[in-house]
Amino acid sequence: MKSEKENKKEPMPERMEALRELPGEILRRLTKSEIKAFLFEEVWPDSLQEKLKDYLM
């Protein structure tokens, strides 16, 4: 069995940095689930992609 610490994923450092650099107006519009997806998921929900469309490369 995996320990609780092993089950808990750490966000990718580059995503944490990118999240911190987003303008406050964008951050305030993100839901908790969108922030979690931003930090941990490979595929983002459409709502998150739409909110970040001006910042995606």
C-alpha positions as MATLAB code, in Angstrom:
seq = 'MKSEKENKKEPMPERMEALRELPGEILRRLTKSEIKAFLFEEVWPDSLQEKLKDYLM';
ca = [
       0.000    0.000    0.000;
       1.126    3.506   -0.730;
       1.419    5.955    2.092;
      -0.757    9.073    2.168;
       2.253   11.175    1.179;
       2.889    9.034   -1.909;
      -0.751    9.352   -2.993;
      -0.595   13.150   -2.773;
       0.827   14.584   -5.996;
       2.940   17.709   -6.013;
       2.164   20.316   -8.686;
       4.743   20.830  -11.386;
       7.002   23.758  -10.402;
       6.646   25.423  -13.804;
       2.866   25.362  -13.518;
       3.010   26.887  -10.028;
       5.208   29.652  -11.408;
       2.858   30.229  -14.352;
      -0.149   30.379  -12.014;
       1.573   32.996   -9.853;
       2.309   35.122  -12.923;
      -1.282   35.238  -14.169;
      -2.977   38.621  -13.733;
      -5.204   38.909  -10.659;
      -8.300   39.496  -12.780;
      -7.810   36.086  -14.403;
      -7.038   34.310  -11.122;
     -10.225   35.645   -9.536;
     -12.278   34.129  -12.359;
     -10.833   30.610  -11.906;
     -12.735   28.066   -9.834;
     -11.009   25.737   -7.379;
     -11.471   22.814   -9.759;
      -9.962   24.819  -12.638;
      -6.924   25.719  -10.525;
      -6.512   22.074   -9.558;
      -6.748   21.064  -13.236;
      -4.213   23.764  -14.161;
      -1.711   22.414  -11.640;
      -2.210   18.664  -11.997;
      -4.072   17.622  -15.169;
      -2.727   17.004  -18.649;
      -6.085   17.829  -20.270;
      -7.850   20.962  -19.064;
     -11.614   21.536  -19.028;
     -12.988   23.730  -21.806;
     -13.900   26.455  -19.303;
     -10.271   26.757  -18.188;
      -8.976   26.767  -21.747;
     -11.420   29.534  -22.629;
     -10.388   31.701  -19.654;
      -6.687   31.266  -20.481;
      -6.919   31.441  -24.274;
      -4.975   34.739  -24.417;
      -2.139   33.235  -22.355;
      -1.729   29.851  -24.056;
       1.048   29.293  -26.543;
];
